[in-house]
Amino acid sequence: MTLKVCKFGGTSLADASQMKKVKEIIESDENRRIIVPSAPGKRSDDDTKITDLLLMSRELIHDKGSFESLFDKVKMRFEDMIQALEMNFDLEDAFMDIRYNLLKGVSDDYIVSRGEYLNGKLLANYLGYDFIDPVQVIRFDEKGIYDDAATQKLLEEALKDVDRAVIPGFYGGTEEGDVRIFSRGGSDITGAIVARACQADVYENWTDVSGLLMTDPRIVKGAKPIKSISYQELRELSSMGATVIHEDAVYPAQVAAIPINIRNTNRPADPGTFIESHNRSLDDSNITGIAGKKDYAILKVMKNGLSKDKALVDSLFQTASRHGINYEHMPSTVDSISLVLPKLNKVKTLNTLIDEIYTSVNPDEIKIVDNIALIGVVASNLSNKPKIISTLFGVLSTLGIGVKMIDLGSNDINIIIGVDNEDYEYAIKGIYNAYN
């Protein structure tokens, strides 16, 4: 029998009506046997997330205020869903435990994980599935670092005799039973980890959009969906700002060659986007997607023969590292190295950095090019597709957009260009239209 692991995001589980949709989706395919839920999301723009209510309750306790009214809102949210779903079930024992631990002064990790925990308990009962607490099967070490080897072993053991189960996303635990959370994209990551452990045929990631789009729909209205994309292409787009699924959630599925299918809970008939080892839908003249970010700076360090002098290059990197500055790209020539950095807002830090570079490297000149936007154009095997490259620079030339930086990725699936912030949206629209 085919096995599908399904992760449902917060908007997919925001209220009883959404829960009903999720149950219909799961029951429409008997292969959807392992479910990974998030905490309930916002029901409207002016709503407050469950996780935020729990954190606010904890802050009130710290400030010696009354947290009961906020905590009651959390309880009411779940009780309303239980009543609307006509379930013979309650979470009173769980609420008592959380309230006790709130008063005792537990960690932030424990508090922010309780939305997923409560939603997992509710969904498991609603579906008639087993409930598996991630504290028992998603392992972190004593420093809070995820332990992949231990997790795979624990999950395989826990799932070997289980036919259908709900495993909440976002958190796990130490050997001592202390809750730990993933830093970002936690439920997506949990879903991929679980899919790998049970050797799933497909990892379905259900959200509120019908897959990935070729570019940001806020910039290009009606942007086309991406039918198929490779794991590496997705990681590149995610790192450049595409946000449907967190880039760290791709790796566990990629290692096990498990396809990821991004689907829309509100439009379940839409096929969504498949993320696989190879992009099956890309021809030699088209691209997979476009993404980008604003507000970068380019620090250009120029000195005769700089890039050939290993000691000077090492000194330059060490100087930047001492200031906690992480560069994202490093275009170079024989006489210069450019560090592409997140915008340096602290003038004092920037001036100190430049002074230290002058001391350690003794450059001929240093230039700062500020207010730069980076745009990534992603397609596989780029160096062998001259039409894609010529189209990109042709449209920028036609639009009169100057290019401040070019970096062809070593993995041969992305090319990064730098343009002025003010040209960012104009450039993305032009590039998108050129390929469509």
C-alpha positions in Angstrom: 0.0 0.0 0.0 1.2 3.5 -0.8 2.0 5.7 2.2 1.4 9.4 2.3 2.5 11.7 5.1 0.4 14.8 5.2 1.3 18.0 7.0 -1.5 20.6 7.4 -0.6 24.2 8.2 -2.3 26.6 10.7 -4.7 28.1 8.2 -5.8 24.6 7.2 -6.8 23.9 10.8 -7.9 27.3 12.0 -11.5 26.4 13.0 -14.1 23.6 12.8 -15.0 24.2 9.2 -11.4 23.9 8.2 -11.1 20.7 10.3 -14.0 19.2 8.4 -12.2 20.0 5.1 -9.0 18.3 6.4 -10.9 15.2 7.4 -12.6 15.0 4.0 -9.2 15.3 2.3 -7.6 12.6 4.5 -10.6 10.2 4.1 -10.7 10.7 0.3 -7.4 8.7 0.1 -6.8 5.7 2.2 -3.0 6.2 1.8 -3.0 9.4 3.9 -2.1 7.6 7.1 0.4 9.8 8.9 -0.7 13.3 9.7 1.4 16.2 11.0 -0.7 19.2 12.2 0.3 22.8 13.1 -1.3 24.9 15.8 -4.6 26.6 14.7 -3.9 29.7 12.7 -5.7 33.0 12.5 -9.4 32.8 11.6 -9.4 36.4 10.3 -6.9 39.2 9.9 -7.8 40.6 13.4 -7.6 37.2 15.1 -4.8 36.2 17.5 -2.8 33.0 17.1 -3.1 30.3 19.8 0.7 30.4 20.2 0.6 34.2 20.8 -2.1 33.9 23.4 -0.1 31.3 25.3 3.1 33.5 25.2 1.1 36.5 26.3 -0.3 34.5 29.2 3.3 33.6 30.2 4.3 37.2 30.1 1.5 38.3 32.3 2.6 35.7 34.9 6.2 37.2 34.7 4.7 40.6 35.3 2.6 39.2 38.2 -0.6 40.0 36.3 -3.7 37.9 35.8 -3.4 35.5 32.9 -6.7 33.7 33.3 -8.7 35.7 30.7 -6.1 35.0 28.0 -5.8 31.4 28.9 -9.5 31.0 28.9 -9.5 32.3 25.3 -7.2 29.4 24.4 -9.5 26.9 26.0 -12.5 28.4 24.4 -11.0 28.2 21.0 -10.5 24.5 21.2 -13.8 23.9 23.1 -15.7 25.7 20.3 -14.1 23.5 17.7 -14.9 20.3 19.7 -18.5 21.4 20.1 -18.9 22.4 16.4 -17.5 19.1 15.3 -19.9 17.3 17.7 -17.1 15.3 19.3 -17.4 13.4 22.6 -14.0 14.5 23.7 -12.4 17.1 26.0 -8.9 18.5 26.6 -9.4 19.4 30.3 -6.5 17.3 31.6 -4.2 18.8 29.0 -5.3 22.4 30.0 -4.8 21.7 33.6 -1.2 20.5 32.9 -0.4 23.5 30.8 -1.9 25.9 33.4 0.2 24.2 36.1 3.3 24.5 34.1 2.6 28.1 33.2 2.5 28.9 36.9 5.6 26.8 37.6 7.6 28.8 35.1 8.4 26.6 32.2 10.5 27.4 29.1 9.3 29.3 26.0 9.8 26.1 24.0 7.2 24.3 26.1 4.7 27.1 25.8 4.9 27.7 22.1 4.6 24.0 21.4 1.3 23.6 23.2 -0.8 24.8 20.3 0.5 22.0 18.1 0.2 19.5 21.0 -3.5 20.4 21.7 -4.4 20.5 18.0 -2.7 17.1 17.5 -4.7 15.6 20.4 -8.0 17.0 19.0 -7.3 15.9 15.4 -6.2 12.4 16.4 -9.5 11.9 18.2 -11.5 13.5 15.4 -9.9 11.1 12.8 -9.8 8.1 15.1 -6.0 7.9 14.6 -3.3 7.1 17.2 -1.6 10.1 18.8 2.2 10.2 19.1 3.8 12.9 21.1 6.9 14.3 19.3 8.7 14.6 22.7 9.1 10.8 22.5 10.2 10.5 18.9 11.8 13.8 17.7 15.1 14.0 19.5 17.2 17.1 20.5 20.4 16.9 22.5 21.0 18.8 25.7 22.1 21.9 23.8 18.9 22.0 21.8 20.4 20.7 18.6 18.3 18.3 16.5 19.7 14.7 16.5 18.8 13.1 13.2 20.2 9.6 13.9 18.4 9.2 17.2 15.2 10.6 15.7 15.1 8.2 12.8 15.6 5.3 15.1 12.9 6.4 17.5 10.4 7.1 14.8 11.0 3.8 13.0 10.4 2.0 16.3 7.2 4.0 17.1 5.7 3.7 13.7 6.4 0.0 12.9 3.2 -1.3 14.4 1.1 1.8 13.8 -1.3 2.0 10.8 -2.5 5.6 11.2 -1.2 8.3 13.5 -1.1 12.0 14.2 2.3 13.5 15.1 2.2 17.2 15.9 4.7 19.4 14.1 7.3 22.0 15.3 8.7 20.4 18.4 10.4 17.4 20.0 12.2 16.7 23.2 15.4 15.7 24.9 16.1 12.3 26.5 15.0 13.9 29.8 11.6 14.9 28.3 12.2 18.6 28.0 10.5 20.2 25.0 12.6 21.7 22.3 11.4 23.4 19.1 12.7 23.9 15.6 13.7 27.5 15.0 11.7 28.2 11.8 9.4 26.2 9.5 9.0 23.6 12.3 5.9 21.8 11.2 7.2 21.5 7.6 10.5 20.1 8.9 8.7 17.6 11.2 6.6 16.4 8.2 9.7 15.8 6.1 11.5 14.0 9.0 8.5 11.7 9.6 8.2 11.0 5.8 11.8 9.9 5.7 11.5 7.7 8.8 8.5 5.8 7.5 9.8 5.7 3.9 6.7 7.5 2.6 5.9 7.4 -1.1 4.8 11.1 -1.0 5.0 13.9 1.5 1.9 16.2 1.0 2.3 19.7 2.4 -1.2 21.2 2.7 -1.4 25.0 3.0 -3.6 27.9 1.7 -2.1 28.1 -1.8 -2.2 25.8 -4.8 1.6 25.1 -4.9 4.5 27.4 -5.7 4.2 30.3 -8.2 6.9 31.3 -10.6 7.3 34.6 -8.7 5.8 36.8 -6.0 2.1 37.3 -6.9 2.2 40.7 -5.1 4.6 41.9 -7.8 3.2 39.9 -10.8 -0.5 39.4 -10.6 -1.6 36.1 -12.0 1.8 34.5 -11.8 1.8 31.0 -13.2 2.0 28.0 -10.9 5.1 25.7 -11.0 4.1 22.2 -11.8 7.4 20.5 -11.1 10.6 21.7 -9.4 13.7 19.9 -8.2 14.7 19.9 -4.6 17.8 22.0 -5.3 15.8 24.5 -7.3 13.3 24.9 -4.5 16.1 25.4 -1.9 17.5 28.2 -4.0 14.1 29.9 -4.4 13.4 29.5 -0.7 16.8 31.0 0.2 16.0 34.0 -2.0 12.6 34.7 -0.4 10.0 32.2 -1.7 8.1 31.2 1.4 5.6 28.4 0.7 7.7 25.7 2.4 10.8 26.3 4.5 14.1 25.4 2.8 15.2 23.2 5.8 12.1 21.1 5.3 13.3 20.0 1.9 16.5 18.2 2.9 15.1 15.2 4.8 12.8 14.4 1.9 15.6 15.0 -0.6 17.9 12.5 1.2 15.3 9.8 0.9 14.2 10.9 -2.6 10.6 11.4 -1.4 8.5 13.7 -3.6 6.9 16.7 -1.9 3.5 17.8 -3.1 2.4 21.3 -2.1 -1.4 21.3 -2.0 -4.2 23.7 -1.2 -6.7 22.7 1.6 -9.3 25.0 0.2 -8.9 23.8 -3.4 -8.0 20.1 -3.0 -8.7 19.2 -6.6 -5.7 21.4 -7.7 -2.7 19.3 -8.4 -0.3 21.7 -6.8 3.5 21.6 -7.2 5.6 18.5 -7.1 9.1 18.8 -5.7 11.3 15.9 -6.9 14.9 14.9 -7.7 14.6 16.2 -11.3 12.4 18.9 -12.8 10.3 17.1 -15.4 8.5 20.1 -16.8 11.4 22.4 -17.7 12.5 22.9 -21.3 15.7 24.5 -22.6 14.3 27.9 -23.0 12.3 28.5 -19.8 13.0 29.0 -16.2 11.6 27.5 -13.0 11.1 30.6 -11.0 12.2 34.1 -9.9 12.7 35.3 -6.3 14.5 38.1 -4.6 15.1 40.4 -1.7 15.8 44.1 -1.2 18.2 46.0 1.0 21.7 44.7 0.5 25.0 46.4 0.4 28.1 45.5 -1.7 31.4 46.1 0.0 34.1 46.2 -2.7 37.7 45.8 -1.5 40.3 46.6 -4.2 44.0 45.8 -4.1 46.5 44.7 -6.7 46.6 40.9 -6.8 44.2 40.7 -3.8 42.4 37.5 -4.8 45.7 35.6 -5.3 47.0 36.5 -1.8 45.5 33.8 0.5 46.7 35.5 3.7 45.1 38.8 2.8 41.8 37.1 1.8 41.8 35.2 5.1 42.4 38.4 7.0 39.5 40.1 5.1 37.1 37.2 6.1 38.3 37.2 9.7 37.7 40.9 10.0 34.1 40.6 8.7 33.5 37.6 11.0 34.6 39.5 14.1 31.8 41.9 13.4 29.3 39.1 13.1 28.8 39.9 9.4 27.8 37.0 7.1 28.2 37.6 3.4 25.8 36.0 1.0 27.8 36.2 -2.2 31.5 36.9 -3.0 32.1 38.0 -6.7 35.8 38.5 -7.3 38.4 39.5 -9.9 42.1 39.2 -9.8 42.4 42.6 -8.0 39.1 42.8 -6.0 36.7 41.0 -3.8 33.1 42.1 -3.3 31.2 40.9 -0.2 27.4 41.1 -0.7 26.0 41.8 2.8 22.6 42.4 4.4 22.3 46.2 4.6 24.6 47.7 7.3 22.4 50.1 9.1 24.8 50.8 12.0 27.1 53.5 10.7 29.5 53.1 13.6 29.9 49.3 12.9 30.4 50.0 9.2 33.1 52.6 9.8 34.9 50.4 12.3 34.8 47.5 9.8 36.3 49.6 7.1 39.0 50.9 9.4 39.9 47.3 10.3 40.0 46.2 6.7 42.4 49.1 5.9 44.6 48.0 8.8 44.6 44.2 8.0 44.5 44.3 4.2 45.9 47.7 3.3 43.6 47.9 0.2 44.0 50.5 -2.6 40.4 51.4 -2.3 37.1 50.4 -0.6 33.7 51.2 -2.0 30.2 50.7 -0.6 27.4 50.3 -3.0 24.2 50.5 -1.0 20.4 50.0 -1.5 20.9 46.9 -3.7 18.2 44.3 -4.4 19.2 40.7 -5.3 17.1 38.8 -7.8 17.6 35.0 -8.3 16.6 33.3 -11.6 16.5 29.6 -11.1 16.6 26.8 -13.7 18.6 23.6 -13.9 21.8 23.2 -15.9 22.0 26.9 -16.6 25.5 27.0 -18.1 24.3 24.8 -21.0 21.2 27.0 -21.7 22.5 30.1 -23.4 19.0 31.2 -24.5 18.0 31.6 -20.8 21.1 33.7 -20.1 20.7 35.9 -23.2 17.0 36.5 -22.5 17.8 37.6 -19.0 20.3 40.2 -19.9 18.5 41.2 -23.1 15.4 42.2 -21.1 17.4 44.1 -18.5 19.1 46.0 -21.3 15.8 46.8 -23.0 14.4 48.1 -19.7 17.5 50.2 -19.1 18.2 48.5 -15.7 21.8 48.5 -14.7 23.3 45.4 -13.2 25.5 45.9 -10.1 26.5 42.3 -9.5 26.4 38.9 -11.3 27.0 35.6 -9.6 26.4 32.3 -11.4 25.9 29.7 -8.7 28.4 26.8 -8.5 25.5 24.3 -8.5 24.6 25.6 -12.0 20.9 26.2 -11.2 20.7 29.8 -10.3 22.1 33.2 -11.4 22.0 36.1 -9.0 21.9 39.7 -10.2 22.1 42.8 -8.2 20.0 45.9 -9.2 19.1 49.1 -7.5 16.3 48.8 -4.9 14.1 51.1 -6.9 14.3 48.8 -10.0 13.5 45.6 -8.1 9.8 45.2 -8.9 10.2 46.6 -12.4 13.0 44.1 -13.1 11.1 41.1 -11.8 8.0 42.0 -13.9 10.2 42.4 -17.0 12.1 39.1 -16.4 8.9 37.2 -15.7 7.2 38.5 -18.9 10.3 37.7 -21.0 10.0 34.0 -20.1 6.2 33.9 -20.3 
